[in-house]
Amino acid sequence: MSQGYKVAGGDRLGKTIVFARNQAHAEFIAQRFNVAYPEYGGEFARVRTRRTSSSSTSAATSTTSARTCPALKGRCSCGDSSPSSDGDAVAAERIREAIQAIATALLPKKTIPSVAEQLPFLDEVAGDEWWVDVTLPMLEVMRLRLRDLVRFVEKTRQSPVYTDFEDTLDEPTVVDLPQATSGMNWERFRAKAQAYLRQHRDHVALQRLRRNEQLTADDLGSLAGMLVASGGDQQVDLAWVTERAGALGPFIRSLVGLDRSAVNEAVAGFLDESKFSVEQIRSGR
């Protein structure tokens, strides 16, 4: 809060993103922030969640289910029936531990008919003797018999681990990145700038621009300031805008348009200098 990038004349911390492990972690970060800075009334730090197709399983790292057991997700195709390397042996042992955990969790659920049918087999798989000299065909049979039962295993949650330590920070340094504008999206910037300029359509510099009048240095300065103000909390790099759009005057005019009378006046001046038929003049207008 004291060393971060400031906006609003240095009175407020700029937009800062802190990535969390999962939803609970994000909510805990926001909670600790509110405890440390109660003067903001719980409104300064907000939790933003982005949902993806895999987000529901990404946080469930401790759950023992088919999601963590390759032997139940697809066909068992490990090549030779015996481990060919230390890595294969470790993988096989992990699969064994996962399957035994599933079988052990299913054994008490005798009231479920489909589980009750497999109780003798579950008892064997939960033990150690079944795994002695196990073969790929045995694993495939096991996979087929257990895959429809996994949904009855209750998910377990790992208790969070809390730490309490003080970070050691070096002195902050400013890194100049002239070719990068952090977090700036061109189309989003155009939309925000256009909305802001339309709200300030009565500004004298915008009025002159829309009427196609000659702009002064003060007018150009005012227009540049309005572009910066349109960014809100997000810093606007005018050099980046000029590089993308060219001169600021024509760019801003493309956002706010020309006054109708100014268009007619420009067309009339052009027609006075050239000879056109009536049809050409009508189509041009």
C-alpha positions as CSV (number, residue, x, y, z in Angstrom):
1,M,0.0,0.0,0.0
2,S,2.9,2.4,0.7
3,Q,5.2,1.4,-2.2
4,G,2.7,0.5,-4.9
5,Y,1.9,2.5,-8.0
6,K,-0.4,5.4,-7.2
7,V,-3.1,7.1,-9.2
8,A,-5.5,10.0,-8.7
9,G,-2.7,12.4,-8.0
10,G,-0.9,9.9,-5.7
11,D,-3.9,9.6,-3.3
12,R,-4.9,6.1,-4.2
13,L,-3.2,2.8,-5.0
14,G,-3.6,1.8,-8.7
15,K,-5.3,-1.4,-9.8
16,T,-3.3,-4.3,-8.4
17,I,-4.0,-8.0,-9.0
18,V,-3.0,-10.7,-6.4
19,F,-3.5,-14.2,-7.7
20,A,-4.8,-16.8,-5.3
21,R,-4.6,-20.6,-5.2
22,N,-8.4,-21.0,-5.1
23,Q,-11.6,-19.2,-4.1
24,A,-11.1,-19.8,-0.4
25,H,-7.6,-18.4,-0.6
26,A,-8.7,-15.3,-2.5
27,E,-11.4,-14.7,0.1
28,F,-8.9,-15.1,2.9
29,I,-6.6,-12.5,1.3
30,A,-9.4,-10.0,1.0
31,Q,-10.3,-10.7,4.7
32,R,-6.8,-10.1,5.9
33,F,-6.6,-6.9,3.8
34,N,-9.8,-5.6,5.4
35,V,-8.4,-6.4,8.9
36,A,-5.1,-4.5,8.1
37,Y,-6.9,-1.5,6.5
38,P,-10.3,-1.1,8.2
39,E,-10.4,2.5,7.1
40,Y,-11.5,1.4,3.6
41,G,-14.7,-0.2,5.0
42,G,-14.2,-3.5,3.1
43,E,-14.7,-1.8,-0.2
44,F,-11.2,-1.4,-1.5
45,A,-10.1,-5.1,-2.1
46,R,-12.5,-7.2,-4.1
47,V,-12.5,-10.9,-5.1
48,R,-12.8,-11.5,-8.8
49,T,-13.3,-15.1,-9.9
50,R,-12.7,-16.4,-13.5
51,R,-14.6,-19.5,-14.2
52,T,-13.1,-22.0,-16.6
53,S,-14.0,-25.6,-17.6
54,S,-11.4,-27.0,-15.3
55,S,-11.8,-24.6,-12.4
56,S,-14.0,-26.9,-10.4
57,T,-11.3,-29.5,-10.2
58,S,-8.1,-27.4,-10.1
59,A,-8.5,-26.7,-6.4
60,A,-9.4,-30.3,-5.4
61,T,-5.9,-31.5,-5.2
62,S,-6.4,-33.7,-2.1
63,T,-9.6,-35.4,-3.3
64,T,-9.3,-39.1,-3.8
65,S,-11.4,-39.9,-6.7
66,A,-11.3,-40.9,-10.4
67,R,-10.1,-37.4,-11.1
68,T,-6.8,-38.3,-9.5
69,C,-6.6,-41.8,-10.6
70,P,-5.4,-42.5,-14.2
71,A,-6.3,-46.2,-13.9
72,L,-10.0,-45.3,-13.7
73,K,-10.1,-42.5,-16.4
74,G,-9.1,-44.6,-19.4
75,R,-7.8,-48.0,-20.4
76,C,-4.8,-49.2,-18.5
77,S,-2.0,-49.2,-21.1
78,C,1.3,-49.2,-19.3
79,G,3.2,-51.4,-21.8
80,D,4.9,-54.3,-19.9
81,S,3.1,-55.8,-16.9
82,S,6.1,-55.1,-14.7
83,P,7.6,-51.6,-14.0
84,S,10.5,-50.9,-16.4
85,S,11.9,-48.0,-14.4
86,D,11.9,-46.3,-11.0
87,G,9.4,-43.8,-12.4
88,D,7.0,-46.5,-13.5
89,A,7.3,-48.1,-10.1
90,V,6.4,-44.8,-8.4
91,A,3.5,-44.3,-10.7
92,A,2.2,-47.8,-10.1
93,E,2.4,-47.4,-6.4
94,R,0.5,-44.1,-6.5
95,I,-2.3,-45.8,-8.6
96,R,-2.4,-48.6,-6.0
97,E,-2.7,-46.2,-3.1
98,A,-5.5,-44.2,-4.9
99,I,-7.5,-47.4,-5.7
100,Q,-7.1,-48.8,-2.2
101,A,-8.3,-45.5,-0.8
102,I,-11.4,-45.6,-3.1
103,A,-12.1,-49.2,-2.2
104,T,-11.7,-48.6,1.5
105,A,-14.1,-45.6,1.3
106,L,-16.7,-47.7,-0.5
107,L,-16.7,-50.6,1.9
108,P,-19.0,-49.0,4.5
109,K,-21.6,-48.0,1.9
110,K,-23.3,-51.4,1.9
111,T,-26.8,-49.9,1.6
112,I,-26.0,-48.8,-2.0
113,P,-27.1,-51.8,-4.2
114,S,-24.4,-51.4,-6.8
115,V,-21.7,-51.1,-4.1
116,A,-23.1,-54.1,-2.2
117,E,-22.7,-56.3,-5.3
118,Q,-19.0,-55.5,-5.4
119,L,-18.2,-55.8,-1.7
120,P,-16.1,-59.0,-2.0
121,F,-14.1,-57.5,-4.8
122,L,-13.7,-54.2,-3.0
123,D,-12.4,-56.1,0.1
124,E,-9.8,-57.8,-2.0
125,V,-8.7,-54.6,-3.8
126,A,-8.4,-52.8,-0.5
127,G,-6.0,-55.4,0.8
128,D,-2.4,-56.1,-0.3
129,E,-2.6,-59.7,-1.6
130,W,-4.6,-58.7,-4.7
131,W,-1.8,-56.5,-5.8
132,V,0.9,-59.1,-5.7
133,D,1.9,-60.0,-9.3
134,V,-1.0,-57.9,-10.6
135,T,-1.3,-57.9,-14.4
136,L,-2.7,-55.4,-16.9
137,P,-5.8,-57.6,-17.6
138,M,-6.5,-57.6,-13.8
139,L,-6.2,-53.8,-13.7
140,E,-8.6,-53.4,-16.7
141,V,-11.2,-55.6,-15.0
142,M,-10.8,-53.6,-11.8
143,R,-11.2,-50.3,-13.7
144,L,-14.4,-51.5,-15.3
145,R,-15.9,-52.7,-12.0
146,L,-15.1,-49.6,-10.0
147,R,-15.6,-46.7,-12.5
148,D,-19.3,-46.5,-11.8
149,L,-18.9,-46.6,-8.1
150,V,-16.4,-43.7,-7.7
151,R,-19.2,-41.2,-7.6
152,F,-20.3,-42.5,-4.2
153,V,-16.9,-41.6,-2.6
154,E,-17.3,-38.5,-0.5
155,K,-14.9,-35.8,-1.3
156,T,-12.4,-34.8,1.4
157,R,-11.0,-31.4,2.0
158,Q,-7.5,-30.6,3.2
159,S,-7.3,-28.2,6.1
160,P,-5.6,-24.9,5.1
161,V,-2.1,-24.2,6.4
162,Y,-1.6,-20.7,7.7
163,T,1.8,-18.9,8.0
164,D,2.8,-15.8,9.9
165,F,6.0,-14.1,8.8
166,E,7.2,-10.7,7.6
167,D,8.4,-10.3,4.1
168,T,11.9,-8.8,3.5
169,L,11.7,-6.3,0.6
170,D,14.4,-4.6,-1.3
171,E,14.3,-1.0,-2.2
172,P,11.9,-0.4,-5.1
173,T,13.3,0.5,-8.5
174,V,11.6,1.9,-11.5
175,V,11.9,-0.2,-14.7
176,D,11.4,1.6,-17.9
177,L,9.4,-0.4,-20.5
178,P,8.9,2.0,-23.4
179,Q,7.4,-0.7,-25.7
180,A,4.9,-2.0,-23.2
181,T,1.7,-0.5,-21.8
182,S,0.6,-2.8,-18.9
183,G,-3.0,-3.9,-19.0
184,M,-4.0,-1.6,-21.9
185,N,-6.3,-3.0,-24.5
186,W,-6.8,-0.8,-27.6
187,E,-10.4,-1.5,-28.3
188,R,-11.4,-1.1,-24.6
189,F,-9.4,2.2,-24.5
190,R,-11.2,3.5,-27.6
191,A,-14.6,2.6,-26.1
192,K,-13.8,4.3,-22.7
193,A,-12.4,7.4,-24.5
194,Q,-15.4,7.7,-26.8
195,A,-17.8,7.4,-23.8
196,Y,-15.9,10.0,-21.8
197,L,-15.6,12.5,-24.7
198,R,-19.3,12.2,-25.5
199,Q,-20.1,13.1,-21.8
200,H,-17.9,16.2,-22.3
201,R,-19.2,17.2,-25.7
202,D,-19.7,20.8,-24.6
203,H,-16.0,21.4,-23.9
204,V,-14.7,24.3,-26.1
205,A,-11.9,22.3,-27.6
206,L,-14.2,19.5,-28.6
207,Q,-16.7,22.0,-30.1
208,R,-13.9,23.5,-32.2
209,L,-12.8,20.0,-33.3
210,R,-16.3,19.0,-34.3
211,R,-16.9,22.2,-36.2
212,N,-13.7,21.6,-38.1
213,E,-12.1,24.8,-36.8
214,Q,-8.4,25.5,-36.4
215,L,-7.1,24.2,-33.1
216,T,-4.7,26.1,-30.9
217,A,-1.9,24.6,-28.8
218,D,-4.2,25.0,-25.7
219,D,-6.9,23.1,-27.5
220,L,-4.6,20.2,-28.3
221,G,-3.4,20.2,-24.7
222,S,-7.0,20.0,-23.5
223,L,-7.8,17.1,-25.8
224,A,-4.8,15.2,-24.7
225,G,-5.8,15.8,-21.1
226,M,-9.3,14.4,-21.8
227,L,-7.8,11.3,-23.2
228,V,-5.7,10.8,-20.1
229,A,-8.7,11.4,-17.9
230,S,-10.8,8.9,-19.8
231,G,-8.6,6.1,-18.6
232,G,-9.8,6.5,-15.0
233,D,-7.6,4.5,-12.6
234,Q,-5.7,3.1,-15.6
235,Q,-2.7,5.2,-16.7
236,V,-2.9,6.3,-20.4
237,D,0.3,6.6,-22.3
238,L,-0.2,9.3,-24.9
239,A,2.9,8.1,-26.8
240,W,1.3,4.7,-27.1
241,V,-2.0,6.3,-28.3
242,T,-0.1,8.4,-30.9
243,E,1.8,5.4,-32.1
244,R,-1.4,3.4,-32.6
245,A,-3.7,6.2,-33.9
246,G,-1.4,8.9,-35.4
247,A,-2.2,12.5,-34.6
248,L,-4.5,13.1,-31.6
249,G,-6.8,15.5,-33.4
250,P,-8.0,13.2,-36.2
251,F,-8.1,10.3,-33.8
252,I,-10.4,12.1,-31.4
253,R,-12.5,13.4,-34.3
254,S,-13.0,9.7,-35.3
255,L,-14.5,9.1,-31.9
256,V,-16.8,12.2,-31.6
257,G,-17.5,12.8,-35.3
258,L,-18.0,16.1,-37.2
259,D,-20.9,18.5,-36.7
260,R,-23.5,18.2,-39.5
261,S,-23.2,21.9,-40.4
262,A,-19.4,21.6,-40.6
263,V,-19.8,18.6,-43.0
264,N,-22.2,20.6,-45.2
265,E,-19.9,23.6,-45.2
266,A,-16.9,21.5,-46.2
267,V,-18.8,19.8,-49.0
268,A,-20.1,23.1,-50.3
269,G,-16.6,24.5,-50.4
270,F,-15.5,21.5,-52.4
271,L,-18.3,21.8,-54.8
272,D,-17.6,25.4,-55.4
273,E,-14.2,24.5,-56.7
274,S,-15.3,21.8,-59.1
275,K,-18.1,21.2,-61.6
276,F,-20.5,18.3,-61.0
277,S,-23.9,17.3,-62.3
278,V,-27.0,17.4,-60.2
279,E,-27.0,13.7,-59.7
280,Q,-23.4,13.7,-58.7
281,I,-24.1,16.3,-56.1
282,R,-27.1,14.5,-54.7
283,S,-25.2,11.2,-54.4
284,G,-22.3,13.0,-52.8
285,R,-24.5,14.3,-50.1
